[in-house]
Amino acid sequence: MIQLLLLHHKKLSGLYIHIPFCRKACNYCDFHFSTQLHSLNRMVKGLAKELKLRSSTPKSSIDTIYFGGGTPSILADQSLNILMETIKTYYNVSTSAEVTLEANPDDIDSDKAKSWKRAGINRLSIGIQTFNDKILKILNRSHSADQALKSIEWVRQAGFHNISADLMFALPDASDILLNTDLKILMNLDLPHLSIYGLTIEDKTVFGNWKIQNKRAFPSDADYERNYRIVHEVLIQNQYEHYEISSFAKNKHFSRHNSSYWLQNPYLGIGPGAHSFDGENRGHNISNNQIYLKQMDIGHAQLIIEPLSLTEKMNEYIMTRLRTHFGLDFEQFEEKFHRDIRNDHLKFIDQICLEGLAFLEKNKLKLTFAGFLISDEICARLFYPIS
């Protein structure tokens, strides 16, 4: 079982805890969550139980903790404290661990921010998405632009310095002017980290249904590319490093937790729908709150196994490395997989470098911004065929 494989890694890079609840559904979101909050307290007990069930002796070392969702900021102070104490009891948490909590602006006030600080949270990821109230309503977000700005003020007053904000582009009814306005406000906030990503229309979402029914016009591929270019240029001008396709950081304030994913380090996922990786195989919990809770009631934490073939591991390495500033390390690739990818794709690599889509640096292949724009196509050309 993947559980046993995971426990062989006494040095887990990260611990992810999925909080599968939201006050209401955003029109673009296809993540696993429920708006039925009556089982929230029972879920906290279930998460604490899974944390205990997946622990090991000696304790696994943890460098990063990430509360994602869903909406982790929906947790009561006592619930968050229960989870943090459980983690500290059953895992060896580094004294320099990055501990992130995703938060919605409407959940944040002065007292809440201070309670998170006391609980041991030292990094916040705040879901702003846009500072335009009209667009926020179209997205079905719960907060206002004023609440977003006030939330940043409150968390800073509480002593948080490691703060990230989410912003979206290529939104319905938006424009280049609106995007530039959002970016100007964001630049004035001078946050150390930003996640800025374009809207994708997913099946089984409100936006997905609207698109099928032609109820609303959505931005074109050309709009998406133009908006992405605006984002890149504005942030580079403001001393942010574009270190991953959707991630920007000042002064090396990279997301350590997400970076561990992109570097394919082992991590453990807790909660309904949460994914785990032991370095060889992937696994995930069932994406059903009630079934998950029944499993926890009987102490049966069963992962759904996703075995990875050697070719799948090679292709994942290509995809995750090229989406970041880490780049595709030719020497490491050959050590791990016994294949000379540079020689296997020599003509194509030379071609994309000549066209300004990529460059070579210290025996690594890295994409330029132009390469980021078509990264899926570049990766597909580099992938090894799955037999």
Secondary structure, 3 states (H helix, E strand, C coil): CHHHHHHHCCEEEEEEEEECECCCCCCCCCCCCECCHHHHHHHHHHHHHHHHHCCCCCCCEEEEEEEEECCHHHCCHHHHHHHHHHHHHHCEEEEEEEEEEEECHHHCCHHHHHHHHHHCCCEEEEEEECCCHHHHHHHCCCCCHHHHHHHHHHHHHCCCCCEEEEEEECCCCCCHHHHHHHHHHHHHHCCCEEEEEECCCCCCCHHHHHHHCCCCCCCCHHHHHHHHHHHHHHHHHCCCEEEECCEEECCCCCCHHHHHHHCCCCEEEECCCCEEECCCEEEECCCCHHHHHHHHHCCCCCCEEEECCHHHHHHHHHHHHHCECCCEEHHHHHHHHCCCHHHHCHHHHHHHHHCCCEEEECCEEEECHHHHHCHHHHHHHHCCCCC
